[in-house]
Amino acid sequence: MPRTANDYIKEFRDRLGEQEVDFKFREDKILMDIADYVMDTYDSHYAQTKNYQATEIIIDQGHGTGFCMGNILKYAQRYGKKEGHNKADLMKVIHYAMIQLATDHYKEK
């Protein structure tokens, strides 16, 4: 039986709890926030209206790298300008980087 997102999140949280690391920059908290942010994107109106997300179509048509890297630049440059130091902009940078990582380095075989 395939693992669900909840299985991965539980494993992730368990692994964080087992670590004896003195995180200097609250990385443990940030990783949890990132996991929550990504999970929430799957509950958003973009994900609920279609079986196939626009990002998947863009990637399937061979434009994924430009799309992801363009969005990373957009949100990185916007940070601190629109709505101040908006945490959501940084979360989008990280999420688009994760999508690019998945496309280039974590493909299903």
PAVEXFI-128745 format. One record per residue: residue number from 0; chain; x, y, z of N, C-alpha, C in turn. Coordinates in pm, 1 decimal, decimal comma. Layout:
BEGIN
<pt resi="NUM" chain="A" n_east="X" n_north="Y" n_up="Z" ca_east="X" ca_north="Y" ca_up="Z" c_east="X" c_north="Y" c_up="Z"/>
...
//
This chain:
BEGIN
<pt resi="0" chain="A" n_east="85,1" n_north="-117,9" n_up="0,0" ca_east="0,0" ca_north="0,0" ca_up="0,0" c_east="89,7" c_north="124,3" c_up="0,0"/>
<pt resi="1" chain="A" n_east="62,5" n_north="219,5" n_up="-88,5" ca_east="146,9" ca_north="339,4" ca_up="-94,8" c_east="135,1" c_north="424,0" c_up="31,6"/>
<pt resi="2" chain="A" n_east="243,6" n_north="492,9" n_up="62,7" ca_east="244,8" ca_north="581,4" ca_up="179,6" c_east="169,4" c_north="709,6" c_up="146,6"/>
<pt resi="3" chain="A" n_east="103,0" n_north="761,7" n_up="247,2" ca_east="28,9" ca_north="886,9" ca_up="230,3" c_east="114,1" c_north="1003,9" c_up="277,3"/>
<pt resi="4" chain="A" n_east="68,0" n_north="1123,9" n_up="245,8" ca_east="137,4" ca_north="1244,1" ca_up="292,8" c_east="143,6" c_north="1244,5" c_up="444,8"/>
<pt resi="5" chain="A" n_east="37,8" n_north="1200,2" n_up="508,4" ca_east="37,3" ca_north="1196,3" ca_up="654,6" c_east="142,8" c_north="1100,7" c_up="709,7"/>
<pt resi="6" chain="A" n_east="168,7" n_north="991,3" n_up="637,7" ca_east="274,6" ca_north="898,2" ca_up="679,1" c_east="410,7" c_north="968,1" c_up="677,1"/>
<pt resi="7" chain="A" n_east="435,4" n_north="1043,2" n_up="570,2" ca_east="562,3" ca_north="1114,3" ca_up="557,7" c_east="576,0" c_north="1221,9" c_up="665,0"/>
<pt resi="8" chain="A" n_east="468,4" n_north="1295,1" n_up="689,9" ca_east="472,6" ca_north="1401,3" ca_up="791,1" c_east="497,2" c_north="1341,5" c_up="929,0"/>
<pt resi="9" chain="A" n_east="430,1" n_north="1231,0" n_up="960,2" ca_east="452,1" ca_north="1166,2" ca_up="1090,4" c_east="597,6" c_north="1121,6" c_up="1104,6"/>
<pt resi="10" chain="A" n_east="652,1" n_north="1059,1" n_up="999,8" ca_east="791,4" ca_north="1015,8" ca_up="1003,3" c_east="884,6" c_north="1135,2" c_up="1020,6"/>
<pt resi="11" chain="A" n_east="855,7" n_north="1241,6" n_up="948,5" ca_east="935,1" ca_north="1363,7" ca_up="956,2" c_east="933,7" c_north="1419,5" c_up="1098,9"/>
<pt resi="12" chain="A" n_east="817,4" n_north="1430,5" n_up="1156,9" ca_east="804,9" ca_north="1483,2" ca_up="1293,6" c_east="874,6" c_north="1391,6" c_up="1394,4"/>
<pt resi="13" chain="A" n_east="861,8" n_north="1260,8" n_up="1374,2" ca_east="929,2" ca_north="1166,1" ca_up="1463,4" c_east="1080,8" c_north="1181,3" c_up="1454,2"/>
<pt resi="14" chain="A" n_east="1131,8" n_north="1192,9" n_up="1332,9" ca_east="1276,7" ca_north="1207,8" ca_up="1314,0" c_east="1327,8" c_north="1336,9" c_up="1376,9"/>
<pt resi="15" chain="A" n_east="1251,5" n_north="1444,4" n_up="1362,5" ca_east="1292,7" ca_north="1571,0" ca_up="1425,5" c_east="1297,7" c_north="1556,0" c_up="1577,0"/>
<pt resi="16" chain="A" n_east="1199,6" n_north="1484,3" n_up="1631,2" ca_east="1195,0" ca_north="1464,9" ca_up="1776,0" c_east="1308,2" c_north="1380,0" c_up="1829,2"/>
<pt resi="17" chain="A" n_east="1363,1" n_north="1292,0" n_up="1745,7" ca_east="1471,7" ca_north="1203,0" ca_up="1786,6" c_east="1608,5" c_north="1270,1" c_up="1781,3"/>
<pt resi="18" chain="A" n_east="1620,1" n_north="1376,3" n_up="1707,3" ca_east="1749,9" ca_north="1440,3" ca_up="1686,2" c_east="1799,8" c_north="1509,9" c_up="1812,9"/>
<pt resi="19" chain="A" n_east="1926,8" n_north="1496,7" n_up="1836,1" ca_east="1992,8" ca_north="1566,5" ca_up="1946,4" c_east="2076,2" c_north="1678,9" c_up="1888,1"/>
<pt resi="20" chain="A" n_east="2011,8" n_north="1766,1" n_up="1813,7" ca_east="2080,4" ca_north="1875,4" ca_up="1746,4" c_east="2043,2" c_north="2005,3" c_up="1814,8"/>
<pt resi="21" chain="A" n_east="2143,1" n_north="2087,1" n_up="1839,4" ca_east="2118,9" ca_north="2219,7" ca_up="1894,8" c_east="2103,6" c_north="2316,8" c_up="1777,2"/>
<pt resi="22" chain="A" n_east="1984,1" n_north="2323,9" n_up="1723,3" ca_east="1959,8" ca_north="2409,7" ca_up="1607,4" c_east="1983,2" c_north="2555,6" c_up="1645,1"/>
<pt resi="23" chain="A" n_east="2070,6" n_north="2622,1" n_up="1573,8" ca_east="2107,0" ca_north="2761,1" ca_up="1604,0" c_east="2010,1" c_north="2862,0" c_up="1543,4"/>
<pt resi="24" chain="A" n_east="1942,3" n_north="2821,2" n_up="1436,4" ca_east="1856,8" ca_north="2915,2" ca_up="1364,4" c_east="1711,9" c_north="2868,5" c_up="1359,3"/>
<pt resi="25" chain="A" n_east="1672,6" n_north="2787,9" n_up="1456,5" ca_east="1534,9" ca_north="2737,3" ca_up="1466,3" c_east="1494,6" c_north="2653,9" c_up="1343,7"/>
<pt resi="26" chain="A" n_east="1593,1" n_north="2586,8" n_up="1284,2" ca_east="1564,9" ca_north="2508,0" ca_up="1164,7" c_east="1456,4" c_north="2403,0" c_up="1188,7"/>
<pt resi="27" chain="A" n_east="1452,4" n_north="2345,5" n_up="1308,8" ca_east="1349,3" ca_north="2246,4" ca_up="1338,5" c_east="1210,1" c_north="2307,5" c_up="1325,9"/>
<pt resi="28" chain="A" n_east="1191,5" n_north="2424,8" n_up="1379,8" ca_east="1063,4" ca_north="2495,9" ca_up="1371,3" c_east="1033,7" c_north="2535,3" c_up="1226,5"/>
<pt resi="29" chain="A" n_east="1134,9" n_north="2582,7" n_up="1157,2" ca_east="1117,2" ca_north="2624,7" ca_up="1017,8" c_east="1078,1" c_north="2505,3" c_up="931,3"/>
<pt resi="30" chain="A" n_east="1143,2" n_north="2390,6" n_up="949,4" ca_east="1108,0" ca_north="2271,4" ca_up="872,0" c_east="963,5" c_north="2229,5" c_up="896,8"/>
<pt resi="31" chain="A" n_east="919,5" n_north="2240,8" n_up="1020,3" ca_east="779,5" ca_north="2208,5" ca_up="1050,8" c_east="685,4" c_north="2307,7" c_up="982,6"/>
<pt resi="32" chain="A" n_east="720,4" n_north="2436,2" n_up="984,7" ca_east="638,0" ca_north="2537,9" ca_up="918,1" c_east="632,4" c_north="2513,7" c_up="767,5"/>
<pt resi="33" chain="A" n_east="744,8" n_north="2474,9" n_up="709,0" ca_east="747,7" ca_north="2445,7" ca_up="566,3" c_east="656,2" c_north="2326,6" c_up="535,3"/>
<pt resi="34" chain="A" n_east="666,1" n_north="2222,6" n_up="616,1" ca_east="580,1" ca_north="2105,2" ca_up="595,2" c_east="432,8" c_north="2144,8" c_up="603,2"/>
<pt resi="35" chain="A" n_east="397,4" n_north="2224,7" n_up="701,4" ca_east="258,4" ca_north="2270,3" ca_up="715,2" c_east="216,9" c_north="2355,3" c_up="595,9"/>
<pt resi="36" chain="A" n_east="304,9" n_north="2444,7" n_up="551,0" ca_east="275,2" ca_north="2531,2" ca_up="436,2" c_east="247,1" c_north="2447,3" c_up="311,2"/>
<pt resi="37" chain="A" n_east="335,8" n_north="2351,0" n_up="283,9" ca_east="319,0" ca_north="2268,3" ca_up="164,4" c_east="190,1" c_north="2187,6" c_up="174,2"/>
<pt resi="38" chain="A" n_east="162,4" n_north="2130,0" n_up="288,8" ca_east="38,0" ca_north="2054,1" ca_up="306,7" c_east="-82,7" c_north="2143,5" c_up="281,1"/>
<pt resi="39" chain="A" n_east="-77,8" n_north="2265,7" n_up="329,0" ca_east="-189,9" ca_north="2358,8" ca_up="309,5" c_east="-212,2" c_north="2392,5" c_up="162,5"/>
<pt resi="40" chain="A" n_east="-105,3" n_north="2390,3" n_up="81,7" ca_east="-123,8" ca_north="2420,9" ca_up="-60,3" c_east="-209,6" c_north="2315,0" c_up="-128,1"/>
<pt resi="41" chain="A" n_east="-210,5" n_north="2194,3" n_up="-75,5" ca_east="-292,2" ca_north="2088,3" ca_up="-133,3" c_east="-438,4" c_north="2099,7" c_up="-91,8"/>
<pt resi="42" chain="A" n_east="-466,2" n_north="2185,0" n_up="4,1" ca_east="-604,2" ca_north="2212,3" ca_up="43,7" c_east="-656,3" c_north="2341,8" c_up="-17,7"/>
<pt resi="43" chain="A" n_east="-570,1" n_north="2413,1" n_up="-89,6" ca_east="-608,9" ca_north="2542,6" ca_up="-144,8" c_east="-707,5" c_north="2524,7" c_up="-260,0"/>
<pt resi="44" chain="A" n_east="-769,5" n_north="2633,9" n_up="-298,8" ca_east="-866,9" ca_north="2627,6" ca_up="-408,0" c_east="-801,6" c_north="2586,2" c_up="-539,4"/>
<pt resi="45" chain="A" n_east="-673,5" n_north="2611,1" n_up="-558,0" ca_east="-604,6" ca_north="2569,8" ca_up="-680,0" c_east="-600,0" c_north="2417,4" c_up="-690,6"/>
<pt resi="46" chain="A" n_east="-579,3" n_north="2351,4" n_up="-579,8" ca_east="-565,5" ca_north="2205,8" ca_up="-581,4" c_east="-701,5" c_north="2136,0" c_up="-582,6"/>
<pt resi="47" chain="A" n_east="-804,1" n_north="2198,5" n_up="-531,4" ca_east="-934,2" ca_north="2132,7" ca_up="-519,3" c_east="-1017,8" c_north="2139,8" c_up="-646,1"/>
<pt resi="48" chain="A" n_east="-991,4" n_north="2235,0" n_up="-732,0" ca_east="-1076,9" ca_north="2253,7" ca_up="-848,6" c_east="-1041,1" c_north="2161,1" c_up="-964,3"/>
<pt resi="49" chain="A" n_east="-923,7" n_north="2103,4" n_up="-963,0" ca_east="-879,4" ca_north="2020,0" ca_up="-1074,8" c_east="-806,5" c_north="1896,4" c_up="-1021,6"/>
<pt resi="50" chain="A" n_east="-805,9" n_north="1794,1" n_up="-1104,0" ca_east="-725,9" ca_north="1676,0" ca_up="-1070,1" c_east="-579,4" c_north="1697,6" c_up="-1104,1"/>
<pt resi="51" chain="A" n_east="-555,0" n_north="1796,9" n_up="-1184,3" ca_east="-420,7" ca_north="1824,8" ca_up="-1234,4" c_east="-391,5" c_north="1971,6" c_up="-1209,4"/>
<pt resi="52" chain="A" n_east="-284,2" n_north="2002,8" n_up="-1137,0" ca_east="-251,3" ca_north="2142,3" ca_up="-1108,0" c_east="-179,4" c_north="2206,4" c_up="-1226,7"/>
<pt resi="53" chain="A" n_east="-194,1" n_north="2336,7" n_up="-1238,3" ca_east="-131,6" ca_north="2411,4" ca_up="-1347,8" c_east="19,5" c_north="2387,9" c_up="-1351,2"/>
<pt resi="54" chain="A" n_east="83,0" n_north="2381,0" n_up="-1236,3" ca_east="227,4" ca_north="2358,5" ca_up="-1230,9" c_east="263,7" c_north="2225,6" c_up="-1297,2"/>
<pt resi="55" chain="A" n_east="181,9" n_north="2123,7" n_up="-1277,7" ca_east="208,4" ca_north="1994,0" ca_up="-1340,4" c_east="201,9" c_north="2004,0" c_up="-1492,4"/>
<pt resi="56" chain="A" n_east="105,0" n_north="2079,2" n_up="-1541,9" ca_east="90,7" ca_north="2096,2" ca_up="-1686,8" c_east="213,0" c_north="2168,9" c_up="-1743,0"/>
<pt resi="57" chain="A" n_east="256,2" n_north="2273,4" n_up="-1674,1" ca_east="373,0" ca_north="2350,7" ca_up="-1717,5" c_east="497,5" c_north="2261,8" c_up="-1720,7"/>
<pt resi="58" chain="A" n_east="515,0" n_north="2179,8" n_up="-1618,0" ca_east="629,2" ca_north="2088,0" ca_up="-1613,1" c_east="619,4" c_north="1985,1" c_up="-1725,7"/>
<pt resi="59" chain="A" n_east="500,1" n_north="1927,8" n_up="-1744,4" ca_east="481,3" ca_north="1826,1" ca_up="-1848,2" c_east="508,1" c_north="1880,6" c_up="-1988,3"/>
<pt resi="60" chain="A" n_east="487,1" n_north="2010,1" n_up="-2008,4" ca_east="510,7" ca_north="2070,8" ca_up="-2138,7" c_east="654,7" c_north="2117,8" c_up="-2156,2"/>
<pt resi="61" chain="A" n_east="740,1" n_north="2087,0" n_up="-2058,3" ca_east="882,1" ca_north="2116,9" ca_up="-2070,9" c_east="923,5" c_north="2256,1" c_up="-2026,3"/>
<pt resi="62" chain="A" n_east="835,2" n_north="2325,8" n_up="-1955,8" ca_east="866,0" ca_north="2461,9" ca_up="-1912,4" c_east="883,0" c_north="2473,4" c_up="-1760,7"/>
<pt resi="63" chain="A" n_east="898,4" n_north="2360,7" n_up="-1693,7" ca_east="901,5" ca_north="2359,6" ca_up="-1547,8" c_east="1017,6" c_north="2435,4" c_up="-1487,2"/>
<pt resi="64" chain="A" n_east="1137,2" n_north="2418,1" n_up="-1541,2" ca_east="1253,6" ca_north="2485,4" ca_up="-1483,6" c_east="1239,1" c_north="2636,2" c_up="-1491,4"/>
<pt resi="65" chain="A" n_east="1203,3" n_north="2687,8" n_up="-1607,3" ca_east="1183,9" ca_north="2832,3" ca_up="-1620,9" c_east="1074,6" c_north="2884,2" c_up="-1529,3"/>
<pt resi="66" chain="A" n_east="966,4" n_north="2807,4" n_up="-1518,4" ca_east="854,9" ca_north="2846,5" ca_up="-1432,3" c_east="897,2" c_north="2851,2" c_up="-1285,8"/>
<pt resi="67" chain="A" n_east="959,7" n_north="2743,4" n_up="-1240,0" ca_east="1001,2" ca_north="2737,2" ca_up="-1098,9" c_east="1107,8" c_north="2841,9" c_up="-1067,2"/>
<pt resi="68" chain="A" n_east="1210,3" n_north="2849,0" n_up="-1150,0" ca_east="1317,7" ca_north="2944,2" ca_up="-1123,7" c_east="1266,2" c_north="3088,0" c_up="-1133,7"/>
<pt resi="69" chain="A" n_east="1177,4" n_north="3113,3" n_up="-1227,5" ca_east="1117,6" ca_north="3246,2" ca_up="-1239,1" c_east="1038,4" c_north="3283,7" c_up="-1115,8"/>
<pt resi="70" chain="A" n_east="962,3" n_north="3188,9" n_up="-1061,8" ca_east="886,0" ca_north="3216,4" ca_up="-940,3" c_east="975,8" c_north="3232,5" c_up="-818,7"/>
<pt resi="71" chain="A" n_east="1083,9" n_north="3155,3" n_up="-814,4" ca_east="1180,2" ca_north="3172,1" ca_up="-704,5" c_east="1235,3" c_north="3314,3" c_up="-706,2"/>
<pt resi="72" chain="A" n_east="1275,7" n_north="3360,4" n_up="-823,9" ca_east="1328,6" ca_north="3497,5" ca_up="-836,3" c_east="1222,8" c_north="3601,7" c_up="-802,3"/>
<pt resi="73" chain="A" n_east="1102,6" n_north="3582,1" n_up="-854,2" ca_east="993,4" ca_north="3676,8" ca_up="-829,9" c_east="969,4" c_north="3696,2" c_up="-680,6"/>
<pt resi="74" chain="A" n_east="950,6" n_north="3585,4" n_up="-609,2" ca_east="917,3" ca_north="3596,2" ca_up="-467,1" c_east="1037,6" c_north="3637,8" c_up="-383,1"/>
<pt resi="75" chain="A" n_east="1157,8" n_north="3599,9" n_up="-424,5" ca_east="1277,8" ca_north="3643,6" ca_up="-352,3" c_east="1297,0" c_north="3794,4" c_up="-366,6"/>
<pt resi="76" chain="A" n_east="1275,5" n_north="3845,7" n_up="-486,7" ca_east="1291,7" ca_north="3989,7" ca_up="-508,8" c_east="1179,2" c_north="4069,8" c_up="-444,8"/>
<pt resi="77" chain="A" n_east="1062,8" n_north="4009,6" n_up="-432,5" ca_east="948,2" ca_north="4078,5" ca_up="-373,5" c_east="959,0" c_north="4087,3" c_up="-220,7"/>
<pt resi="78" chain="A" n_east="1032,4" n_north="3991,5" n_up="-160,4" ca_east="1043,3" ca_north="3985,9" ca_up="-14,8" c_east="1098,9" c_north="4117,8" c_up="39,6"/>
<pt resi="79" chain="A" n_east="1029,5" n_north="4172,6" n_up="135,7" ca_east="1071,5" ca_north="4298,1" ca_up="197,9" c_east="1013,3" c_north="4420,4" c_up="130,5"/>
<pt resi="80" chain="A" n_east="955,3" n_north="4402,9" n_up="13,0" ca_east="899,7" ca_north="4516,8" ca_up="-59,9" c_east="748,0" c_north="4518,8" c_up="-52,9"/>
<pt resi="81" chain="A" n_east="685,3" n_north="4407,9" n_up="-87,0" ca_east="539,7" ca_north="4399,3" ca_up="-84,0" c_east="498,1" c_north="4337,8" c_up="49,0"/>
<pt resi="82" chain="A" n_east="423,7" n_north="4411,4" n_up="125,5" ca_east="377,4" ca_north="4365,7" ca_up="257,7" c_east="494,1" c_north="4339,9" c_up="353,2"/>
<pt resi="83" chain="A" n_east="602,6" n_north="4412,5" n_up="337,3" ca_east="716,6" ca_north="4400,7" ca_up="429,4" c_east="785,6" c_north="4266,3" c_up="418,6"/>
<pt resi="84" chain="A" n_east="840,9" n_north="4221,4" n_up="528,4" ca_east="908,8" ca_north="4092,2" ca_up="531,3" c_east="803,9" c_north="3983,0" c_up="546,3"/>
<pt resi="85" chain="A" n_east="739,1" n_north="3955,0" n_up="435,5" ca_east="626,7" ca_north="3863,5" ca_up="429,3" c_east="676,5" c_north="3718,4" c_up="428,5"/>
<pt resi="86" chain="A" n_east="645,4" n_north="3646,3" n_up="534,0" ca_east="687,2" ca_north="3506,6" ca_up="546,3" c_east="636,5" c_north="3422,2" c_up="429,2"/>
<pt resi="87" chain="A" n_east="517,5" n_north="3452,6" n_up="379,4" ca_east="459,0" ca_north="3375,2" ca_up="269,7" c_east="547,3" c_north="3380,4" c_up="144,5"/>
<pt resi="88" chain="A" n_east="611,1" n_north="3495,2" n_up="119,8" ca_east="700,2" ca_north="3504,0" ca_up="3,5" c_east="815,8" c_north="3405,7" c_up="16,2"/>
<pt resi="89" chain="A" n_east="874,8" n_north="3395,9" n_up="133,3" ca_east="985,3" ca_north="3301,7" ca_up="152,6" c_east="937,8" c_north="3157,4" c_up="144,6"/>
<pt resi="90" chain="A" n_east="817,8" n_north="3130,9" n_up="194,3" ca_east="762,3" ca_north="2995,7" ca_up="183,8" c_east="743,1" c_north="2958,3" c_up="36,8"/>
<pt resi="91" chain="A" n_east="700,0" n_north="3052,8" n_up="-44,9" ca_east="683,3" ca_north="3026,2" ca_up="-188,2" c_east="817,7" c_north="2999,7" c_up="-254,4"/>
<pt resi="92" chain="A" n_east="920,2" n_north="3074,3" n_up="-217,1" ca_east="1055,1" ca_north="3049,9" ca_up="-270,1" c_east="1096,4" c_north="2905,4" c_up="-239,4"/>
<pt resi="93" chain="A" n_east="1078,4" n_north="2865,2" n_up="-115,5" ca_east="1117,4" ca_north="2730,4" ca_up="-73,2" c_east="1033,7" c_north="2625,5" c_up="-145,7"/>
<pt resi="94" chain="A" n_east="903,4" n_north="2649,5" n_up="-157,5" ca_east="816,3" ca_north="2551,0" ca_up="-221,2" c_east="850,0" c_north="2534,4" c_up="-369,4"/>
<pt resi="95" chain="A" n_east="873,2" n_north="2645,3" n_up="-440,4" ca_east="911,7" ca_north="2632,6" ca_up="-581,2" c_east="1047,4" c_north="2564,1" c_up="-594,5"/>
<pt resi="96" chain="A" n_east="1137,8" n_north="2587,4" n_up="-500,7" ca_east="1266,4" ca_north="2516,7" ca_up="-502,3" c_east="1245,0" c_north="2367,0" c_up="-480,2"/>
<pt resi="97" chain="A" n_east="1152,1" n_north="2331,8" n_up="-394,1" ca_east="1120,5" ca_north="2190,7" ca_up="-371,0" c_east="1062,4" c_north="2125,9" c_up="-496,5"/>
<pt resi="98" chain="A" n_east="976,3" n_north="2198,7" n_up="-565,8" ca_east="918,8" ca_north="2145,7" ca_up="-689,9" c_east="1029,2" c_north="2123,0" c_up="-792,4"/>
<pt resi="99" chain="A" n_east="1123,6" n_north="2217,4" n_up="-801,7" ca_east="1235,4" ca_north="2201,2" ca_up="-895,2" c_east="1323,7" c_north="2083,8" c_up="-854,1"/>
<pt resi="100" chain="A" n_east="1349,4" n_north="2071,0" n_up="-724,4" ca_east="1425,7" ca_north="1954,9" ca_up="-676,9" c_east="1356,0" c_north="1824,6" c_up="-714,0"/>
<pt resi="101" chain="A" n_east="1225,4" n_north="1820,7" n_up="-694,5" ca_east="1149,1" ca_north="1699,6" ca_up="-726,6" c_east="1159,0" c_north="1667,4" c_up="-875,0"/>
<pt resi="102" chain="A" n_east="1152,2" n_north="1769,7" n_up="-957,5" ca_east="1156,8" ca_north="1751,7" ca_up="-1103,1" c_east="1293,3" c_north="1701,0" c_up="-1148,6"/>
<pt resi="103" chain="A" n_east="1399,5" n_north="1754,8" n_up="-1089,8" ca_east="1534,9" ca_north="1720,3" ca_up="-1135,0" c_east="1599,5" c_north="1605,0" c_up="-1059,5"/>
<pt resi="104" chain="A" n_east="1563,3" n_north="1585,5" n_up="-934,8" ca_east="1640,7" ca_north="1492,1" ca_up="-851,6" c_east="1559,2" c_north="1383,9" c_up="-781,2"/>
<pt resi="105" chain="A" n_east="1428,2" n_north="1392,0" n_up="-783,4" ca_east="1346,6" ca_north="1294,6" ca_up="-710,5" c_east="1237,0" c_north="1235,7" c_up="-798,6"/>
<pt resi="106" chain="A" n_east="1267,5" n_north="1215,8" n_up="-924,9" ca_east="1169,0" ca_north="1158,7" ca_up="-1017,3" c_east="1140,2" c_north="1014,1" c_up="-980,5"/>
<pt resi="107" chain="A" n_east="1013,7" n_north="975,8" n_up="-998,1" ca_east="976,2" ca_north="836,0" ca_up="-977,3" c_east="1041,4" c_north="753,4" c_up="-1087,5"/>
<pt resi="108" chain="A" n_east="1091,1" n_north="638,3" n_up="-1051,8" ca_east="1157,8" ca_north="553,0" ca_up="-1152,2" c_east="1068,4" c_north="441,8" c_up="-1195,1"/>
//
